[in-house]
Amino acid sequence: MPGLRIQQPDDDATLKDWQHVHNTIVPTHVLSLDDVRERARRHHLEIAYLNDGDGELVGCTTVRPPTDGTRTATVIARVLAPHRGRGFGQELYARGLDRARELGAEVIETVVLSSNEDGLRFALRHGFVETERYLLPGEHIPWIDLRLSPPVT
């Protein structure tokens, strides 16, 4: 099985790839390229491709660093459906978790669209517990906030 080539999106092509993964997995909250550029300034984003010569797009991550004096970071790993069940989500999640720790996080959270059953199963299997369900204005599918238990120390 080929491994992954993972990088930070640093040009329009890789930002569009990150955008594609996000918008495919979160179709209720579509981001424009300008939205993605803005997120890249605030968060640590990565994009993953198969390291097999073809470089097929596999997934992406977001790490929202601790802010406002908190020690809480949000780690989100997304893998396109054809690549799930092959360990790529675990690799992306582990990288995101390492990055969050480097940024000083002691508490790790994630967020999953409730219709993403694979993502929710992944989070629960990795020790996250649900803390809140809510609807964003104008949306009809709930979001689920989860916290890693026990906290990272």
WOKA-V198555 format. One record per helix or strand. SS is the DSSP state (H for helix, E for strand). FROM is the first residue (numbers start at 1). LEN is the number of residues. If there is no record, write none. Layout:
# WOKA-V198555
SS:FROM:LEN ; SS:FROM:LEN
This chain:
# WOKA-V198555
E:4:4 ; H:12:14 ; H:33:10 ; E:44:7 ; E:57:8 ; E:72:8 ; H:81:3 ; H:88:15 ; E:107:7 ; H:117:9 ; E:128:7 ; E:143:6
